[in-house]
Amino acid sequence: MDQPIAAGRTAPQPDSTQELQFPAPPRSVYQNPSRNADSSIPSFNTTSSTDNDEKDKFMSADISETGAPHNDSRNSPLNKPLLLSAMVAALSSINYGWVIGSVNIPSQVIEKCSGGPETWSNGFPSCIPMGSTLWGLVVGLTALGAWAGSMFSGQIADRFGRKRTLMFNNVFFVAGALLTCTATSIAQLAIGRFVSGIGCGVAANLVSTYNSEVATTRTRGFLGGFQQLMILIGLFLSQIVSIGLSTAPLWRILFSISAVLAIVQTGLLFFIPESPKFLAIKDRTDESRAALQKLRANLDITLEFNELTAMLESNRESAAIPKPSAWQILTGKTEIDLRHLVFSVLFLMMSQQWSGAKGVMFYSTEILSTTFHLSEEEIKQIPTIAQLLTLGIGGIGAVAVIIGMFILDKIGRRTVLICSSLATAICSVFIVVGSKLDIGPMVATFMYFFNLVFQCGA
């Protein structure tokens, strides 16, 4: 029965400008004080008893009555629009892997002219002779370019958007590919590697940012490892193609494929939505809602979009608080001491670079050719055993990333990282010992194990 309104008072009128607030669900539905915390939430997948079935039915009805729709997008699994958008963005990661892997197998042909003496045809030399140290420097300039690209990519993405920055970034991939595939001197080849490296650095930041911002709660783990998987796939594909393009002048075609990948991605980027989070940050609310709906086809995005806008509003309030300087963070002069967190992250990132993984990715063909004492005649007989073993190393790396994507959530990040780092160190020792003792099979075997355990975790 309705309660009478007291004299002198008027009935409260609903405010049409406010969202309808639904009452909180009964506490007894979600929590039973007599049960432990883990068992207090009925499982939607449990059919072991009639009691659980009845609770599931009641809970489903309660959700509907309290405004959480049955097709709530927040916990939706991977769907087609989301997967396609993530794959288009990850073409930059494939290109990243291509740039890393494309110099490995044809290295002997380019730097040592193993295919024959240097000759010129149509204005281009068949090879660019140089010593191993200089070759290592030229190849390593990609990492220096990646550092430069990663330094400015965040600011540009925050200003112009994730999708548009990925489009702009393809200019570096195209320019780098053109410089390397038409190189006539060491300097031009080095500049091309550096420019391609800038594209790699931007891609490393932007792909992970875009995928994390478009992912649902249930797909964050999968899409979190998606970037590394695509890098390894790009590396593996480049090594497969390298087997047929490691002769002069075909190695130039190998380098030019990076430009083709960049151009294809640029066209496909027009068909995927911008990050809903970026659009919301820029107060482009209608566009943000439309982008989120496109990524969550046939699902109700009301609650997810409300959570997104509420989180951004909270972030704006936090932004008004003065941020501590880098010196204050490093000296522990902050409200919460962040030094342990900062140094842990820095150490992990540096140890990844010190692990020797880049040596395996960049120089395995040269290392194995030396370890197996391949003669000049054997090197000319493409594919050599060193090239085939390098191809296998790239393939096992891609498989290892897939394994890592599944075990991280089950075993835990810290455990996987510790085991991976320890196993990587052990493999490195055996690679060095095998190299010193000239035991080729030992070096090759532990290179395989090294890439397996490194890509699974570290």
C-alpha positions as CSV (number, residue, x, y, z in Angstrom):
1,M,0.0,0.0,0.0
2,D,1.3,3.5,-0.9
3,Q,2.3,5.7,2.1
4,P,0.3,9.0,2.5
5,I,2.2,12.2,1.8
6,A,2.5,14.4,4.8
7,A,0.7,17.7,4.9
8,G,2.6,20.6,3.4
9,R,4.9,18.3,1.4
10,T,4.8,17.4,-2.2
11,A,5.6,14.1,-3.7
12,P,9.2,14.0,-5.1
13,Q,9.3,14.3,-8.9
14,P,11.8,12.3,-10.9
15,D,14.6,14.2,-12.5
16,S,14.6,13.4,-16.2
17,T,18.2,14.5,-16.6
18,Q,19.5,11.8,-14.3
19,E,20.0,8.1,-15.1
20,L,17.5,5.8,-13.5
21,Q,19.1,4.3,-10.4
22,F,18.3,0.7,-9.7
23,P,18.3,-0.8,-6.2
24,A,21.2,-2.9,-5.1
25,P,20.5,-6.6,-5.3
26,P,19.6,-8.4,-2.0
27,R,22.8,-9.2,-0.1
28,S,21.6,-12.8,0.5
29,V,21.7,-13.5,-3.2
30,Y,25.5,-12.8,-3.4
31,Q,26.7,-13.5,0.1
32,N,25.8,-16.0,2.7
33,P,27.6,-15.3,6.0
34,S,27.7,-19.0,6.8
35,R,29.7,-19.7,3.6
36,N,33.3,-18.7,2.8
37,A,34.1,-15.9,0.4
38,D,34.9,-18.1,-2.5
39,S,31.7,-20.1,-2.4
40,S,29.4,-17.2,-1.7
41,I,28.9,-16.4,-5.4
42,P,26.8,-18.9,-7.3
43,S,28.4,-20.1,-10.5
44,F,26.5,-19.8,-13.8
45,N,28.2,-23.0,-15.0
46,T,27.4,-25.2,-12.0
47,T,24.7,-27.8,-12.4
48,S,25.7,-30.1,-9.7
49,S,22.6,-29.6,-7.5
50,T,19.1,-28.4,-7.6
51,D,19.9,-25.8,-5.0
52,N,22.5,-24.2,-7.3
53,D,20.1,-24.4,-10.3
54,E,17.4,-22.5,-8.3
55,K,20.0,-19.8,-7.3
56,D,21.1,-19.4,-10.8
57,K,17.6,-18.9,-12.0
58,F,16.9,-16.3,-9.3
59,M,20.2,-14.6,-9.9
60,S,19.5,-14.3,-13.7
61,A,16.1,-12.9,-13.0
62,D,17.5,-10.4,-10.5
63,I,20.1,-9.2,-12.9
64,S,17.5,-8.5,-15.4
65,E,15.3,-6.6,-12.9
66,T,18.1,-4.5,-11.6
67,G,19.2,-3.2,-15.0
68,A,22.1,-5.5,-15.9
69,P,21.0,-7.0,-19.2
70,H,21.5,-10.6,-20.1
71,N,23.8,-9.6,-23.0
72,D,26.0,-7.3,-20.9
73,S,29.1,-6.5,-22.9
74,R,31.5,-6.2,-20.0
75,N,32.3,-9.9,-19.8
76,S,31.7,-10.9,-23.4
77,P,34.1,-13.4,-25.0
78,L,36.2,-12.7,-28.1
79,N,33.9,-11.8,-31.0
80,K,34.5,-11.2,-34.7
81,P,34.6,-7.4,-34.7
82,L,37.0,-7.3,-31.8
83,L,39.3,-10.0,-33.2
84,L,39.4,-8.3,-36.6
85,S,40.2,-4.9,-35.1
86,A,43.0,-6.5,-33.0
87,M,44.4,-8.3,-36.0
88,V,44.5,-5.2,-38.2
89,A,46.3,-3.2,-35.4
90,A,48.7,-6.2,-34.9
91,L,49.8,-6.0,-38.6
92,S,52.3,-3.4,-37.2
93,S,53.6,-6.1,-34.8
94,I,54.0,-8.5,-37.8
95,N,55.9,-5.8,-39.5
96,Y,58.0,-5.4,-36.4
97,G,58.9,-9.1,-36.5
98,W,59.6,-8.9,-40.2
99,V,62.1,-6.1,-39.7
100,I,63.8,-8.1,-37.0
101,G,64.0,-11.4,-38.8
102,S,64.6,-10.4,-42.4
103,V,68.3,-9.7,-41.9
104,N,69.1,-13.0,-40.2
105,I,69.2,-15.6,-42.9
106,P,70.6,-13.4,-45.8
107,S,73.3,-11.9,-43.6
108,Q,76.1,-14.0,-45.2
109,V,75.1,-13.0,-48.7
110,I,74.9,-9.3,-47.8
111,E,77.9,-8.7,-45.6
112,K,80.3,-11.4,-46.7
113,C,79.3,-11.7,-50.4
114,S,79.0,-15.4,-50.0
115,G,76.9,-15.7,-53.2
116,G,79.9,-14.4,-55.2
117,P,82.1,-11.4,-55.6
118,E,80.5,-7.9,-55.5
119,T,79.0,-7.0,-58.9
120,W,76.8,-4.1,-60.0
121,S,73.6,-4.4,-61.9
122,N,71.2,-1.6,-62.8
123,G,73.0,0.7,-60.4
124,F,72.8,-1.7,-57.4
125,P,75.5,-3.9,-55.9
126,S,75.0,-7.6,-55.3
127,C,76.2,-7.3,-51.8
128,I,77.5,-4.6,-49.3
129,P,80.8,-6.1,-47.9
130,M,81.7,-5.3,-44.3
131,G,83.1,-6.9,-41.2
132,S,81.0,-8.8,-38.6
133,T,81.4,-6.0,-36.0
134,L,80.2,-3.3,-38.4
135,W,77.3,-5.6,-39.6
136,G,76.3,-6.1,-35.9
137,L,76.2,-2.3,-35.5
138,V,74.1,-1.8,-38.6
139,V,71.6,-4.4,-37.6
140,G,71.5,-3.2,-34.0
141,L,70.5,0.3,-35.1
142,T,67.0,-1.0,-35.3
143,A,66.9,-1.2,-31.5
144,L,68.2,2.4,-31.3
145,G,65.5,3.5,-33.7
146,A,62.9,1.6,-31.6
147,W,64.0,3.4,-28.5
148,A,63.6,6.8,-30.3
149,G,60.1,5.8,-31.6
150,S,58.9,4.6,-28.2
151,M,59.9,7.9,-26.7
152,F,57.5,10.1,-28.6
153,S,54.8,7.6,-29.6
154,G,52.7,8.0,-26.4
155,Q,52.4,11.8,-26.7
156,I,51.4,11.6,-30.4
157,A,48.9,8.8,-29.8
158,D,47.3,10.9,-27.0
159,R,46.9,13.8,-29.3
160,F,45.9,12.3,-32.6
161,G,44.5,8.9,-31.6
162,R,45.7,5.3,-31.6
163,K,44.4,4.4,-35.1
164,R,45.7,7.6,-36.8
165,T,49.1,7.3,-35.2
166,L,49.4,3.7,-36.5
167,M,48.6,5.1,-39.9
168,F,51.3,7.8,-39.6
169,N,53.8,5.2,-38.3
170,N,53.6,3.3,-41.5
171,V,55.5,6.1,-43.2
172,F,58.6,5.0,-41.2
173,F,58.1,1.3,-42.2
174,V,57.8,2.3,-45.9
175,A,60.7,4.8,-45.8
176,G,62.9,2.3,-44.0
177,A,62.0,-0.5,-46.4
178,L,62.8,1.7,-49.4
179,L,66.2,2.8,-47.9
180,T,67.3,-0.8,-47.2
181,C,66.0,-2.4,-50.4
182,T,67.8,0.2,-52.5
183,A,70.9,0.4,-50.4
184,T,74.2,0.9,-52.2
185,S,76.3,1.7,-49.2
186,I,76.8,0.8,-45.6
187,A,75.5,4.3,-44.5
188,Q,72.2,4.0,-46.5
189,L,71.6,0.5,-45.1
190,A,72.3,1.7,-41.5
191,I,69.9,4.7,-41.9
192,G,67.2,2.4,-43.3
193,R,67.5,0.1,-40.4
194,F,67.3,3.0,-38.0
195,V,64.2,4.4,-39.7
196,S,62.5,1.0,-39.7
197,G,63.4,0.8,-36.0
198,I,61.4,3.9,-35.3
199,G,58.4,2.2,-36.8
200,C,59.0,-0.8,-34.6
201,G,59.2,1.3,-31.4
202,V,56.0,3.1,-32.2
203,A,54.3,-0.2,-33.0
204,A,55.4,-1.8,-29.8
205,N,53.6,0.9,-27.8
206,L,50.6,1.5,-29.9
207,V,49.5,-2.0,-30.7
208,S,49.4,-3.0,-27.0
209,T,47.7,0.3,-26.1
210,Y,45.0,-0.1,-28.7
211,N,44.3,-3.8,-27.9
212,S,44.1,-3.2,-24.2
213,E,41.7,-0.4,-24.7
214,V,39.3,-2.3,-27.0
215,A,39.5,-5.6,-25.0
216,T,36.8,-6.9,-22.7
217,T,37.6,-8.2,-19.3
218,R,37.6,-11.8,-20.5
219,T,39.8,-11.1,-23.5
220,R,42.6,-9.0,-21.9
221,G,44.8,-12.0,-21.1
222,F,44.6,-13.2,-24.7
223,L,45.0,-9.8,-26.4
224,G,47.8,-9.0,-23.9
225,G,50.0,-11.7,-25.4
226,F,48.6,-11.1,-28.9
227,Q,51.2,-8.5,-29.8
228,Q,54.2,-10.7,-28.9
229,L,52.6,-13.6,-30.8
230,M,52.3,-11.4,-33.9
231,I,55.9,-10.2,-33.6
232,L,57.0,-13.9,-33.6
233,I,54.8,-14.8,-36.5
234,G,56.2,-11.9,-38.5
235,L,59.8,-13.0,-37.6
236,F,58.9,-16.6,-38.5
237,L,57.3,-15.6,-41.9
238,S,60.3,-13.4,-42.8
239,Q,62.6,-16.4,-42.2
240,I,60.5,-18.7,-44.3
241,V,60.5,-16.2,-47.2
242,S,64.2,-15.6,-46.6
243,I,65.0,-19.1,-47.7
244,G,64.0,-18.3,-51.2
245,L,65.2,-14.7,-51.3
246,S,68.7,-15.0,-49.8
247,T,70.5,-14.7,-53.1
248,A,71.6,-11.5,-54.8
249,P,69.7,-9.4,-55.8
250,L,66.6,-11.1,-54.3
251,W,67.4,-10.0,-50.8
252,R,66.3,-6.5,-51.8
253,I,62.8,-7.9,-52.4
254,L,62.8,-9.4,-48.9
255,F,63.4,-6.0,-47.4
256,S,60.8,-4.3,-49.6
257,I,58.0,-6.5,-48.2
258,S,57.9,-4.4,-45.1
259,A,56.6,-1.5,-47.2
260,V,53.9,-3.8,-48.6
261,L,52.7,-4.8,-45.2
262,A,52.6,-1.1,-44.1
263,I,50.5,-0.1,-47.1
264,V,48.0,-2.9,-46.7
265,Q,47.6,-2.1,-43.0
266,T,47.0,1.6,-43.8
267,G,44.1,0.7,-46.0
268,L,42.6,-1.8,-43.5
269,L,42.8,0.7,-40.6
270,F,40.0,2.8,-42.2
271,F,37.6,0.0,-41.5
272,I,38.2,-0.5,-37.7
273,P,37.0,1.8,-35.0
274,E,39.2,4.2,-33.0
275,S,39.8,3.3,-29.3
276,P,36.6,4.2,-27.4
277,K,38.7,5.3,-24.4
278,F,40.6,7.8,-26.5
279,L,37.4,9.2,-28.0
280,A,35.9,9.5,-24.5
281,I,39.0,11.3,-23.2
282,K,38.6,13.8,-26.0
283,D,34.9,14.3,-25.0
284,R,33.7,12.8,-28.3
285,T,31.1,10.9,-26.4
286,D,28.8,9.9,-29.3
287,E,31.8,8.7,-31.3
288,S,33.1,6.8,-28.3
289,R,29.7,5.0,-27.8
290,A,29.5,4.2,-31.5
291,A,33.0,2.8,-31.5
292,L,32.4,0.6,-28.5
293,Q,29.1,-0.6,-30.0
294,K,30.9,-1.6,-33.2
295,L,33.4,-3.6,-31.1
296,R,30.6,-5.3,-29.1
297,A,28.3,-6.3,-31.9
298,N,24.8,-7.3,-30.7
299,L,25.6,-6.6,-27.1
300,D,24.3,-4.1,-24.6
301,I,27.2,-1.6,-23.9
302,T,25.2,0.6,-21.4
303,L,26.9,-0.5,-18.2
304,E,30.4,-0.8,-19.8
305,F,30.2,2.6,-21.3
306,N,29.0,4.1,-18.0
307,E,32.0,2.5,-16.2
308,L,34.3,3.9,-18.9
309,T,33.1,7.4,-18.4
310,A,33.1,7.1,-14.6
311,M,36.7,5.9,-14.7
312,L,37.7,8.8,-16.9
313,E,36.0,11.3,-14.6
314,S,37.8,9.9,-11.7
315,N,41.1,10.1,-13.6
316,R,40.4,13.8,-14.3
317,E,40.0,14.5,-10.6
318,S,43.2,12.6,-9.8
319,A,45.0,14.6,-12.5
320,A,44.3,17.8,-10.5
321,I,46.6,16.5,-7.8
322,P,50.2,17.6,-8.3
323,K,52.3,14.7,-9.6
324,P,55.6,13.9,-8.0
325,S,58.8,14.5,-10.0
326,A,61.1,11.6,-11.1
327,W,63.6,12.6,-8.5
328,Q,61.0,12.4,-5.7
329,I,59.9,8.9,-6.9
330,L,63.5,7.7,-7.2
331,T,64.4,9.0,-3.7
332,G,61.2,7.7,-2.0
333,K,59.8,11.2,-1.2
334,T,56.3,10.3,-2.2
335,E,53.2,9.6,-0.1
336,I,53.6,5.9,-1.0
337,D,57.1,4.7,-1.6
338,L,57.3,3.6,-5.3
339,R,61.0,2.8,-5.5
340,H,60.5,-0.9,-5.3
341,L,57.9,-0.9,-8.1
342,V,60.0,1.4,-10.3
343,F,63.3,-0.5,-9.9
344,S,61.5,-3.8,-10.4
345,V,60.1,-2.7,-13.8
346,L,63.4,-1.1,-14.9
347,F,65.3,-4.3,-13.9
348,L,62.9,-6.5,-15.7
349,M,63.0,-4.5,-18.9
350,M,66.8,-4.2,-18.9
351,S,67.2,-7.9,-18.1
352,Q,65.1,-8.8,-21.1
353,Q,67.5,-6.9,-23.3
354,W,70.5,-8.4,-21.6
355,S,69.3,-11.9,-21.8
356,G,70.8,-12.5,-25.3
357,A,67.4,-13.0,-27.0
358,K,68.3,-10.4,-29.6
359,G,71.5,-12.3,-30.4
360,V,69.5,-15.4,-31.2
361,M,66.9,-13.4,-33.3
362,F,69.4,-11.3,-35.2
363,Y,72.6,-13.4,-35.6
364,S,71.7,-17.1,-35.2
365,T,72.5,-17.9,-38.9
366,E,76.0,-16.3,-38.6
367,I,76.6,-18.0,-35.2
368,L,75.6,-21.4,-36.5
369,S,77.5,-21.1,-39.7
370,T,80.6,-20.4,-37.7
371,T,79.9,-23.2,-35.2
372,F,79.3,-25.8,-37.9
373,H,82.4,-24.5,-39.8
374,L,80.5,-24.1,-43.1
375,S,82.8,-23.6,-46.0
376,E,82.2,-20.9,-48.7
377,E,80.9,-23.6,-51.0
378,E,78.5,-24.9,-48.4
379,I,77.2,-21.4,-47.6
380,K,76.4,-20.9,-51.3
381,Q,74.2,-24.0,-51.3
382,I,71.0,-22.4,-50.0
383,P,69.4,-23.4,-47.8
384,T,72.3,-24.2,-45.5
385,I,71.9,-26.2,-42.3
386,A,72.4,-22.9,-40.4
387,Q,69.5,-21.3,-42.3
388,L,67.2,-24.3,-41.7
389,L,68.0,-24.4,-38.0
390,T,67.3,-20.6,-37.8
391,L,63.9,-21.2,-39.4
392,G,63.2,-23.8,-36.7
393,I,64.2,-21.4,-34.0
394,G,61.7,-18.8,-35.3
395,G,58.9,-21.4,-35.5
396,I,59.4,-22.7,-31.9
397,G,59.4,-19.1,-30.7
398,A,55.9,-18.6,-32.1
399,V,54.7,-21.8,-30.5
400,A,56.2,-20.8,-27.2
401,V,54.3,-17.5,-27.1
402,I,51.0,-19.4,-27.5
403,I,52.0,-21.7,-24.6
404,G,52.8,-18.6,-22.5
405,M,49.5,-17.0,-23.2
406,F,47.7,-20.0,-21.7
407,I,50.0,-20.7,-18.7
408,L,50.3,-17.1,-17.4
409,D,46.8,-16.9,-15.9
410,K,47.0,-20.4,-14.5
411,I,50.5,-20.5,-13.0
412,G,51.0,-16.8,-12.3
413,R,53.2,-14.1,-13.8
414,R,55.9,-14.1,-11.1
415,T,56.4,-17.9,-11.2
416,V,56.5,-18.1,-15.0
417,L,59.0,-15.2,-15.0
418,I,61.3,-16.7,-12.5
419,C,61.3,-20.1,-14.2
420,S,61.7,-18.6,-17.6
421,S,64.6,-16.4,-16.6
422,L,66.4,-19.2,-14.8
423,A,66.0,-21.6,-17.7
424,T,67.2,-18.8,-20.1
425,A,70.4,-18.3,-18.1
426,I,71.1,-22.1,-18.1
427,C,70.6,-22.3,-21.8
428,S,72.9,-19.3,-22.4
429,V,75.7,-21.1,-20.4
430,F,75.4,-24.2,-22.6
431,I,75.4,-22.1,-25.8
432,V,78.6,-20.4,-24.7
433,V,80.2,-23.7,-23.7
434,G,79.2,-25.4,-27.0
435,S,80.6,-22.5,-29.0
436,K,83.9,-22.6,-27.2
437,L,84.1,-26.4,-27.6
438,D,83.0,-26.2,-31.3
439,I,80.1,-28.6,-30.7
440,G,77.6,-27.4,-33.3
441,P,74.7,-29.7,-32.3
442,M,75.0,-28.5,-28.7
443,V,74.8,-24.9,-29.7
444,A,71.8,-25.4,-32.0
445,T,69.9,-27.5,-29.4
446,F,70.3,-25.0,-26.6
447,M,69.4,-22.1,-29.0
448,Y,66.1,-23.9,-29.5
449,F,65.6,-24.4,-25.8
450,F,66.6,-20.8,-25.2
451,N,64.0,-19.4,-27.5
452,L,61.3,-21.7,-26.1
453,V,61.8,-20.8,-22.5
454,F,62.4,-17.1,-23.2
455,Q,59.2,-16.6,-25.3
456,C,57.1,-18.6,-22.8
457,G,57.8,-16.2,-20.1
458,A,60.5,-13.5,-20.0
